[in-house]
């Protein structure tokens, strides 16, 4: 009985000490804003891949932020725009932010974005970012285009970050923060019929899946043009927007939540709904590398018909002659044009060198041309 009485007196004291330690630790961490992928970024030099420019980052939270207006951005001195910074879908952790800035609001040349965080105890943090809007295009190549990551110093030279924290590694472009739909887009909204080939190294499948995520997936989205409000599925307004359809289709490996002992499925995911078709399973191992090839071809019609073809094989093996699946999608809603998006959904993955070519008859063999660092490596017909 005496020991219980002593414990009853000690536990509140221990709790007070723990709270005090946590408060002191938080106080030692000043409010700060981290911008992912640099404080000098660019858009438009590769044409338009989507309507928004995504400015990504994280604000540490030693204290709660003020409400409203705890985290905002100002574009070129205009009125502040509030940003969400608590976990939800595209925001993996509390403190993450994704400012989907309409590209149409960017002026030609230099734009200044000022991010500001204000805590409930009066702390301020400010970070300034420069976004340069350029004029360019990224026409769908007649001959294959190859992106060699080893010759790229800034991934924005060949595409656009849409979601997540990414990094260039010796193996390619890797997700540095695992979570919901980590996306990197390549191409323009005008791309239509093409084929992409890319090796994917799968390092880790997340087992901490929130209810709105449903499982693990890694692969490619074809005919992707960004997130929407409304659309054919009437997605609600949000910041950042999370309406993920319409697109063309997804070809990927998919493992449903709670099936950690099962092999992932080779899956086709429609561009206008959450309807999917599984075509068998495919074994993967940690840090294993697998090649994916995904093609979209418009078929003659008046109602939106596209044939999608997908295959996957292990690195070091001969590419199979047959597709794992081919699906003909008829839809008035699914997109029939758009670039490609590398997607890692609750998967730690590295995407290797990317090859894109137009789907057309009599494509000639290609040879690689050397270009300056931070540009894609383009291919030309062999003589």
BELSULUR-V236212 format. One line per field, one symbol per residue. ss: DSSP state (A for helix, B for strand, O for the rest). Layout:
BEGIN
ss = ???
END
This chain:
BEGIN
ss = OAAAAAAAAAAAAAAAAAAAAAAAAAAOOOOOBBBOOOOBBBBBOOBOOOOBBBBBBBBOOOOOBOOOOOBBBBBOOOOOBBOOOOOBOOBOOOOBBBBBBBAAAOOOBBBBBBBBBBBOOOOBBBBBBBBBBOOOOOOOOOOOBBBOAAAOOOAAAOOBBBBOOBBBBOOBBBBOOOOOOBBBBBOOOOOOOBBBBBBBBBBBBOOOOOOOOOBBBBBBBBBBOOOBOBAAAOBOOOOOOOBOOOOOBBBBBBBBOOOOOOOBBBBBBBOOOOOBBBBBBBOOOOOBBBBBBBBBBBOOOOOOBBBBBBBBBBOOOOOOOOOOBBBBBBOOOOOOOOBBBBBBBOBBBBBBBBBBBBOOOOOOOBBBOOOOOOOOBBBBBOO
END
